[in-house]
Amino acid sequence: MKARPGWDLMMEGRFADALLAFQRKGKEMDRFAKAGSAIAYVALGRYEDAKEIFDESLDLRPTSSDSHVWSGLARWLLKHWEDATKIWERGLTCQYQDGAGGMELALLLYYAGTRRPNVYDVGKAKALIEKKLGSLWAKNWPGPVGEYIVARISEKELKSRARFTHKIVTAKQMCQADFYIGIAAIRDGKERTAKKHFRLATGSLLSVNICERYLAIHELSG
């Protein structure tokens, strides 16, 4: 029987099998397989192992915001909150950003400030989001999430703009939308609403390579 690709197994929730599939590549493992193995470690709760791989990626690709997103995530899940925010903040200066020009990192800092105000200033994070919204890139995803956080658009409008012609893209964007709707609910003292949206953010395995999926799982486990 032909071996199943690791990412196919990930999207079935078979994280241990996926990890083995990635690791079978050995020295031929490319950066996508390494990323997959690190995310599998996150899904399995092996955060130290994930951190080691994400940090290697950060060393190899220091100009990529995505490397900062995941390296910071591993630290956050390990409860190294200050280190996580430092990496996310440092990523704001990267040459290569997400489609909205670095909005994802600004949003992660907003999350950090909302959940750990003693670690990061949520007002500073909100100002970063406002600044990112001034860019022409902000029309791209996840720009609309930033618009929602600063009350420029409604939850209904955010959900509408998260939907795309491709179901995998829709699942990923809906994951991020629901996660931040949950964070806004926490900000507003609506814990039950927050948990509802965190559950929605984890509802599809098509979002298995989205950072906010694991933050939502983290919030639900707390």
FENKACOR-V388413 format. One record per run of one state. SS is the DSSP state (A for helix, B for strand, O for the rest). FROM is the first residue (numbers start at 0). TO is the last residue. Records with the same first field share a line. If there is no record, write none. Layout:
SS: FROM-TO + FROM-TO
This chain:
O: 0-4 + 10-13 + 23-24 + 28-29 + 43-45 + 60-62 + 77-79 + 93-94 + 96-101 + 115-120 + 133-134 + 139-141 + 149-153 + 162-165 + 187-189 + 201-203 + 207-209 + 221-221
A: 5-9 + 14-22 + 25-27 + 30-42 + 46-59 + 64-76 + 80-92 + 102-114 + 121-132 + 135-138 + 142-148 + 154-161 + 166-186 + 190-200 + 204-206 + 210-220
B: 63-63 + 95-95
